[in-house]
């Protein structure tokens, strides 16, 4: 088939490689000037399938309210809030039931564990080399964090994830440079989880896809699809139409607008995350892999000779405005755990990215209901952890093959149930 993919983030690139590997004629269109320039650009890089769970969960509304009232809370609302943001919050609240949570958690974790294995398979098949390291340590500052993390540990047990509960001293044998001036009651160690450079992987896999014949076209702002010709693409500024056998939408938060003329109402909202990246000052003082501060929901990752600190979740506000408070939290957590590890006087990269989230958690993968239009979108803050599995699932479904996992609940029909 001649297939067009809209979007060249990590989801679009992995989808392109899988479809090209299956022998399809693939063309990718991206509005930015390069691949992985937006949501995939500077995320934490953590791949921890057992921690991929829906935000919509029982008790989350109270936790979010507490976060909003805390100066270093992980969740913030910024003004202005759009009608889309308000509608998303209403849908999210309705999804915060136990039954919905259990269903969506199962869907996400099936996909996440499959995706991690698929990442390893692709890396080996293509002989890719990118920044990364094995191991993930969740830091528990006090007894409250130890108590609050217990439901999450039950999730890990049910998922069959390998983990170890450690005291503070044992945690420091895994990450010896953790500051002893910051209280550490305990930690959860996940030895099979990892950190890897999402953008670096995307650029390497793009090259592999091109070697298979896939074509990438950048600075292409695609116009919304039309009912009359849904498998035809045009530039928003006007251009001759290009017809395809199939169109795959992987365009992050832009996906909803592209699909709206087809009568598809996708409740996507951008939930913004932030990161800072800096060169390591002294390797012996830096993290060995990745740690997560459970209290502030901030990850500190080692990516080669850089440290990346990432976290936060903001709904609303302007996409190009970084709120100083979000960065203060990142700097605080870095200073608490690894003081002096990074060169912060100059050359610090500050990033804000819009994560395309659906209210109930899992992405939508598969047929749109409009012939020839396919979806791979709504991965939220877990795009890197889910991308490789999502791409293979979509390629299998498009090719009429049985996917490697149960995909029940990952289709668009879930949004209208």
MOLINLIN-V143104 format. One record per residue. N is the residue number from 0. PHI is phi in whole degrees, 0 to 359 (* if undefined). BURIAL is + if it has 16 or more other ideal C-beta (glycine too) atoms within 10 Angstrom, else -. D_LAST is the distance of its C-alpha to the last C-alpha in whole Angstrom. Layout:
[[N,PHI,BURIAL,D_LAST] [N,PHI,BURIAL,D_LAST]]
//
This chain:
[[0,*,-,32] [1,267,-,32] [2,238,+,29] [3,256,+,29] [4,241,+,27] [5,257,+,27] [6,116,+,27] [7,235,+,30] [8,280,+,29] [9,298,+,29] [10,289,+,25] [11,294,+,27] [12,292,+,30] [13,296,+,29] [14,296,+,27] [15,299,+,30] [16,295,+,32] [17,296,+,30] [18,291,+,30] [19,294,+,33] [20,298,+,34] [21,279,+,33] [22,96,-,35] [23,277,+,33] [24,270,-,35] [25,245,+,33] [26,232,+,33] [27,246,+,32] [28,240,+,32] [29,226,+,32] [30,285,+,33] [31,276,+,35] [32,272,-,38] [33,203,-,37] [34,285,+,34] [35,54,+,33] [36,262,+,34] [37,242,+,31] [38,301,+,28] [39,274,+,30] [40,286,+,34] [41,218,+,35] [42,282,+,32] [43,295,+,33] [44,84,+,33] [45,280,+,32] [46,240,+,30] [47,229,+,29] [48,305,+,26] [49,293,+,26] [50,263,+,26] [51,274,+,23] [52,224,+,20] [53,293,+,17] [54,290,+,19] [55,283,+,16] [56,213,+,18] [57,302,-,19] [58,87,-,22] [59,291,+,22] [60,298,-,22] [61,292,-,25] [62,297,-,26] [63,294,+,25] [64,299,-,27] [65,299,-,30] [66,296,+,30] [67,297,-,30] [68,271,-,33] [69,262,-,35] [70,296,-,37] [71,247,+,36] [72,296,+,33] [73,287,+,30] [74,247,+,28] [75,221,+,29] [76,257,-,28] [77,240,+,30] [78,262,-,31] [79,277,-,30] [80,265,-,26] [81,276,-,25] [82,299,-,22] [83,298,-,20] [84,297,+,21] [85,294,-,20] [86,298,-,17] [87,298,+,16] [88,296,+,17] [89,296,-,15] [90,294,+,12] [91,299,+,14] [92,299,-,15] [93,294,-,12] [94,275,+,11] [95,277,+,15] [96,252,-,14] [97,297,-,16] [98,299,-,13] [99,297,+,11] [100,300,+,14] [101,297,-,16] [102,298,+,13] [103,287,+,13] [104,297,+,17] [105,298,+,17] [106,296,+,16] [107,296,+,18] [108,285,+,21] [109,303,+,21] [110,292,+,21] [111,292,+,23] [112,293,+,26] [113,297,+,25] [114,294,+,26] [115,298,+,29] [116,294,-,31] [117,293,+,30] [118,302,+,31] [119,295,-,34] [120,297,-,35] [121,295,+,35] [122,302,+,37] [123,290,-,39] [124,297,-,39] [125,264,+,40] [126,53,-,42] [127,274,-,41] [128,232,-,42] [129,215,+,41] [130,296,+,41] [131,176,+,39] [132,201,+,40] [133,264,-,39] [134,110,+,38] [135,216,+,36] [136,239,+,37] [137,265,+,35] [138,268,+,38] [139,245,+,38] [140,289,+,40] [141,210,-,41] [142,296,-,40] [143,298,-,37] [144,295,+,35] [145,300,+,36] [146,288,-,34] [147,290,-,31] [148,279,+,31] [149,301,-,31] [150,301,-,27] [151,294,+,27] [152,292,-,30] [153,295,-,28] [154,299,+,25] [155,298,+,28] [156,297,-,29] [157,295,-,26] [158,278,+,26] [159,77,-,29] [160,281,+,30] [161,280,-,34] [162,206,+,35] [163,225,-,38] [164,272,-,39] [165,237,+,42] [166,273,-,44] [167,299,+,45] [168,294,-,48] [169,294,-,47] [170,298,+,44] [171,285,+,47] [172,284,-,48] [173,276,+,45] [174,237,+,45] [175,298,-,49] [176,268,+,49] [177,302,+,47] [178,298,-,49] [179,276,-,50] [180,277,-,51] [181,254,+,47] [182,299,-,46] [183,220,+,44] [184,280,-,43] [185,191,+,41] [186,199,+,39] [187,245,+,36] [188,253,+,37] [189,244,+,35] [190,291,-,38] [191,272,+,35] [192,282,+,33] [193,202,+,35] [194,236,+,35] [195,210,+,36] [196,283,+,36] [197,299,+,33] [198,294,+,35] [199,299,+,38] [200,300,+,36] [201,299,+,34] [202,293,+,37] [203,293,+,39] [204,288,+,36] [205,303,+,36] [206,297,-,40] [207,294,+,39] [208,295,+,36] [209,297,+,39] [210,295,-,41] [211,272,-,39] [212,108,-,39] [213,293,+,36] [214,247,-,37] [215,246,+,36] [216,237,-,37] [217,254,-,37] [218,57,-,37] [219,243,+,35] [220,273,-,32] [221,280,+,30] [222,286,+,29] [223,306,-,25] [224,293,+,25] [225,241,-,25] [226,297,-,24] [227,293,-,27] [228,215,-,28] [229,292,+,25] [230,261,+,27] [231,244,+,29] [232,247,+,30] [233,221,+,33] [234,288,+,34] [235,298,-,33] [236,276,-,37] [237,100,-,37] [238,191,-,38] [239,299,-,38] [240,289,-,35] [241,244,+,34] [242,262,-,32] [243,226,+,31] [244,283,-,29] [245,206,+,26] [246,235,+,25] [247,247,+,23] [248,262,+,22] [249,229,+,23] [250,261,+,24] [251,52,+,22] [252,290,+,22] [253,287,+,23] [254,301,+,20] [255,299,+,18] [256,292,-,21] [257,296,+,22] [258,266,+,19] [259,305,-,19] [260,298,-,21] [261,275,+,19] [262,84,-,16] [263,265,+,14] [264,259,-,13] [265,260,+,13] [266,281,+,13] [267,272,+,16] [268,222,+,19] [269,281,+,22] [270,251,+,23] [271,276,+,27] [272,242,+,29] [273,230,+,33] [274,209,+,36] [275,235,+,39] [276,231,+,41] [277,213,+,45] [278,293,-,48] [279,286,+,49] [280,281,-,52] [281,220,-,53] [282,306,-,51] [283,292,-,52] [284,262,+,51] [285,260,+,47] [286,295,+,44] [287,279,-,45] [288,220,+,41] [289,224,+,38] [290,232,+,37] [291,237,+,35] [292,278,+,36] [293,295,+,33] [294,292,+,35] [295,257,+,34] [296,55,+,31] [297,239,+,34] [298,258,+,35] [299,242,+,38] [300,240,+,38] [301,262,+,41] [302,236,+,41] [303,64,-,45] [304,258,-,47] [305,234,+,45] [306,249,+,43] [307,240,+,39] [308,242,+,38] [309,220,+,34] [310,171,+,31] [311,85,+,30] [312,212,+,27] [313,242,+,27] [314,248,+,25] [315,91,+,26] [316,84,+,30] [317,270,-,32] [318,294,-,31] [319,256,-,35] [320,246,-,36] [321,264,-,36] [322,284,+,37] [323,303,-,40] [324,297,-,38] [325,296,+,36] [326,287,+,39] [327,301,-,41] [328,296,+,38] [329,297,+,38] [330,297,-,42] [331,300,+,42] [332,295,+,41] [333,298,+,43] [334,295,+,46] [335,298,+,45] [336,258,+,45] [337,226,+,46] [338,295,-,49] [339,81,-,51] [340,285,+,49] [341,242,+,48] [342,274,-,50] [343,258,+,49] [344,290,-,52] [345,203,-,51] [346,75,-,48] [347,279,-,45] [348,269,-,42] [349,254,-,40] [350,221,+,36] [351,228,+,33] [352,231,+,30] [353,269,+,26] [354,264,+,24] [355,281,+,20] [356,249,+,18] [357,264,+,14] [358,299,+,13] [359,264,+,12] [360,121,+,14] [361,291,+,14] [362,284,+,15] [363,247,+,13] [364,227,+,16] [365,130,+,16] [366,292,+,16] [367,271,+,15] [368,98,-,15] [369,261,+,18] [370,307,-,21] [371,87,+,23] [372,250,+,21] [373,238,+,19] [374,234,+,18] [375,211,+,19] [376,207,+,18] [377,82,+,17] [378,279,+,19] [379,61,+,20] [380,280,+,23] [381,249,+,23] [382,303,+,24] [383,293,+,27] [384,287,+,26] [385,249,+,23] [386,298,+,25] [387,294,+,27] [388,292,+,24] [389,300,+,22] [390,296,+,24] [391,291,+,25] [392,302,+,22] [393,297,+,21] [394,299,+,25] [395,295,+,24] [396,297,+,21] [397,296,+,23] [398,272,-,26] [399,75,-,25] [400,259,-,26] [401,283,-,24] [402,297,+,23] [403,285,-,25] [404,223,+,22] [405,290,-,18] [406,256,+,16] [407,303,-,13] [408,90,+,10] [409,261,+,12] [410,270,+,11] [411,294,+,9] [412,300,-,7] [413,299,+,5] [414,288,+,6] [415,254,-,4] [416,277,-,0]]
//
